Amino acid sequence: MSAKKSIGIFALPLTIDGVGADKVLPPDAHINGVTLRTPPWSAPSIFPGNSDLHQIWVREPGATSETRFYSNPIPVPVVFPGPINLPAQYLQQTGDITLRYRVTSGDTGNEDDSIPQVFILKLPVPVKLKEVVYPDANFWGWLNCFTSPAIWDVVVVRVPAQPGTFLANDDCVLNLEGFTSLNGVNPIPGTALRIQKTLSQQEATSPQGFDFRLDSSYYDPYIKLIEYGSAKCTYTHYRNGVALASSYPEIVKIDRKRSGKPPCGP
């Protein structure tokens, strides 16, 4: 393989298998690690008995210093390295991960460094939390014109207690969307809603769970658009900005239609 020249004083950038222009690492990176490839460098050593030293450093998300995880002397005649595994142990936190490598010439002692490259690590969020509850829905799972309190005044979405799961100052993000069907199919444009709540100590440890209260300010832009259909909710649990888990979806049916009259509600 013929050597490629570096750009200026910097070594050519490395690549990672399965990573595109968005720089996001593969979804199984935290399990299997990732495969790095460094391009052939210019002017490999040629004198017998010498070796080019190839080293790679990683800085994990949130870390203040980098770790050298790979160091390999390559003797003359230099055979450029193939795929190199970045172990999964360095890929356990979400966020930006920085990689760089260096080649030190055995003939001259010159160091050729690559510019540090930033990649993004996103860990899949496990779906394991309990479904929400709609405490004001009737026995058959409906919110309708007779619901009390009226759905144009407030819709309560309850996250059930899950002992040992939540702590004070954790964040919980509720996602709601309306649908024209009764089973959460065919979304209604404009009904997607995201609400974030920072939990108090009382909410985190309550034996009843804690509530998201969609008061009247949410009715016009979101709930009113659902005359006959359903709403589906999920929530995601965050700690220190890291998503720990999300819930299974739960549907509530909504009926504001009245025979021969306009839909109930303002």
C-alpha positions in Angstrom: 0.0 0.0 0.0 1.4 3.4 -0.9 1.7 6.1 1.7 -0.5 9.1 1.7 0.7 12.5 2.5 -0.6 14.3 5.5 -2.1 17.8 5.2 0.3 20.3 6.6 1.9 19.2 9.8 -1.1 17.1 10.8 -1.8 13.4 10.2 -4.8 12.6 8.2 -8.0 12.1 10.3 -9.0 8.6 11.4 -12.3 7.1 10.6 -14.8 4.9 12.5 -16.8 2.1 10.8 -20.5 2.9 10.6 -20.2 6.6 11.3 -21.5 9.2 8.9 -21.4 12.9 8.6 -23.4 13.4 11.8 -20.5 11.8 13.7 -22.8 9.7 15.8 -21.3 6.3 16.9 -23.2 3.1 16.1 -26.0 2.2 18.6 -24.2 -0.9 19.8 -20.9 1.0 20.6 -21.4 0.7 24.3 -21.6 -3.1 23.9 -19.1 -4.0 21.1 -16.9 -1.0 21.0 -16.1 0.6 17.6 -13.7 -0.1 14.8 -11.1 2.7 14.1 -9.0 3.0 11.0 -6.0 5.3 10.6 -4.9 6.1 7.1 -1.3 5.2 5.9 1.1 8.0 7.0 3.7 9.7 4.9 7.4 8.8 5.1 7.3 5.6 7.1 10.6 4.5 8.5 12.9 2.6 6.2 16.1 1.8 8.2 16.3 -1.8 9.4 15.9 -2.1 13.2 13.8 1.0 13.5 10.0 1.1 14.3 7.3 3.7 13.9 5.3 4.1 17.1 1.5 4.3 16.5 -0.5 5.6 19.5 -4.2 6.5 20.0 -5.8 8.5 22.8 -9.5 8.8 23.8 -11.2 11.4 26.0 -14.5 10.1 27.3 -17.6 12.2 27.6 -17.2 14.5 30.6 -13.6 13.6 31.3 -11.0 16.3 31.8 -8.1 14.2 30.5 -7.5 11.7 27.8 -6.4 8.0 28.0 -3.9 6.3 25.8 -5.6 3.0 25.0 -3.5 1.9 22.1 0.3 1.9 21.6 2.0 -0.3 19.0 5.6 -0.2 17.5 5.6 -1.2 13.9 9.0 -2.4 12.7 10.6 -1.8 9.3 9.4 -2.7 6.8 6.4 -0.8 8.0 3.0 -2.5 7.4 0.3 0.0 8.0 -2.2 -1.1 10.6 -5.7 -2.5 9.8 -8.8 -2.1 11.9 -8.3 -1.2 15.6 -10.9 -1.7 18.2 -11.8 1.0 20.7 -13.1 -1.1 23.6 -16.6 -0.6 24.9 -15.3 0.3 28.4 -14.6 3.8 27.0 -18.1 4.1 25.6 -20.4 4.0 28.6 -21.4 7.6 28.9 -23.5 9.7 26.6 -22.0 12.9 25.1 -19.0 13.9 23.0 -16.0 11.6 22.8 -12.6 12.8 21.4 -10.1 10.7 19.6 -6.6 11.5 18.3 -3.6 9.5 17.2 0.1 10.1 16.8 2.8 8.4 14.7 6.4 8.8 15.9 9.0 8.1 13.2 11.7 5.6 14.2 14.1 7.1 11.6 13.8 10.8 12.6 11.9 10.9 16.0 9.4 13.3 14.5 5.9 13.2 15.9 2.9 13.4 13.5 -0.3 14.1 15.4 -3.8 14.1 14.0 -6.2 16.9 14.9 -8.5 15.7 17.7 -11.9 14.5 16.3 -15.1 14.7 18.2 -17.8 12.0 17.9 -21.2 11.7 19.6 -22.1 8.8 21.8 -25.8 8.2 22.3 -26.8 5.2 24.4 -30.2 3.5 23.7 -32.6 4.3 26.4 -34.2 1.1 27.9 -38.0 1.0 27.8 -38.9 -0.5 31.2 -40.8 2.1 33.3 -44.5 1.6 34.1 -47.2 3.1 31.9 -48.8 6.4 32.9 -52.3 6.4 34.5 -55.2 8.7 33.6 -56.9 8.9 37.0 -60.0 10.8 35.7 -60.7 8.4 32.8 -63.8 6.3 33.3 -63.9 2.5 33.8 -63.6 2.0 30.1 -60.7 4.3 29.6 -62.5 7.4 28.2 -62.2 11.1 28.8 -65.4 12.6 27.6 -68.0 15.4 28.0 -68.9 14.1 31.4 -65.4 13.7 32.8 -64.9 15.5 36.1 -62.9 17.8 36.3 -63.7 18.8 32.7 -60.9 18.0 30.2 -60.9 21.7 29.1 -60.0 22.6 32.7 -57.3 19.9 33.4 -56.1 16.6 32.2 -54.1 14.7 34.8 -51.4 12.2 33.7 -50.0 10.3 36.6 -46.6 8.6 36.7 -47.1 5.6 39.1 -44.8 5.1 42.1 -41.8 2.9 41.3 -39.8 2.5 44.6 -36.1 3.0 44.2 -36.4 4.6 40.7 -36.7 8.3 41.3 -34.6 10.8 43.3 -35.1 14.4 44.2 -33.9 16.7 41.4 -34.3 14.0 38.8 -36.1 15.2 35.6 -39.0 13.5 34.0 -40.1 14.4 30.5 -43.7 13.6 29.4 -44.5 13.2 25.7 -48.1 13.3 24.6 -49.6 13.1 21.1 -53.2 13.0 19.8 -54.5 10.6 17.2 -57.7 10.3 15.1 -58.0 6.6 16.0 -58.8 5.0 19.3 -55.6 3.0 19.4 -52.9 5.6 18.9 -52.7 5.4 15.1 -52.8 8.4 12.7 -51.3 11.3 14.6 -53.1 14.7 14.6 -50.7 17.5 13.5 -50.0 20.0 16.2 -50.9 17.8 19.1 -47.3 16.7 20.0 -46.5 18.0 23.5 -43.4 17.8 25.6 -43.4 18.8 29.3 -40.4 18.6 31.7 -40.7 18.3 35.4 -38.0 18.4 38.1 -39.0 16.1 40.9 -39.2 17.2 44.5 -38.3 14.8 47.3 -42.0 14.4 48.0 -42.8 13.5 44.3 -39.8 11.2 44.0 -40.8 9.1 47.0 -44.6 9.4 47.0 -46.4 6.1 47.3 -49.0 7.4 44.8 -46.5 8.6 42.2 -46.6 12.1 40.8 -48.8 14.0 38.3 -48.4 16.1 35.2 -51.4 18.5 35.2 -52.3 19.7 31.8 -54.3 22.7 32.8 -56.5 24.9 30.6 -53.5 26.6 29.0 -52.8 23.3 27.2 -56.4 22.7 26.1 -56.7 25.0 23.1 -53.3 24.2 21.4 -53.4 20.4 22.0 -56.4 18.7 23.6 -59.1 20.6 21.7 -57.8 19.2 18.4 -58.9 15.7 19.5 -62.7 15.6 19.1 -62.9 11.8 18.8 -59.7 9.7 19.0 -57.0 9.1 21.6 -54.0 10.5 23.2 -50.8 8.5 23.9 -48.2 9.3 26.6 -44.7 8.1 27.4 -42.2 9.6 29.7 -38.4 9.5 30.1 -36.4 9.6 33.3 -33.3 11.7 33.4 -30.6 12.1 36.1 -27.8 14.7 35.7 -28.9 15.2 32.1 -28.6 11.5 31.2 -31.6 9.5 30.1 -31.9 6.4 32.3 -35.1 4.8 31.1 -38.4 5.5 29.4 -41.9 4.1 29.8 -44.1 1.9 27.8 -46.8 3.9 26.0 -50.3 4.2 27.4 -53.4 5.4 25.6 -56.5 7.2 26.8 -59.6 7.5 24.5 -61.2 10.9 24.1 -64.7 11.7 23.0 -66.0 15.3 22.8 -68.7 14.7 20.2 -72.4 15.2 20.9 -75.1 14.1 18.6 -76.5 17.0 16.6 -74.4 19.5 18.6 -71.0 21.0 18.4 -68.2 19.2 20.4 -68.4 19.9 24.1 -65.9 22.3 25.6 -64.9 25.9 24.9 
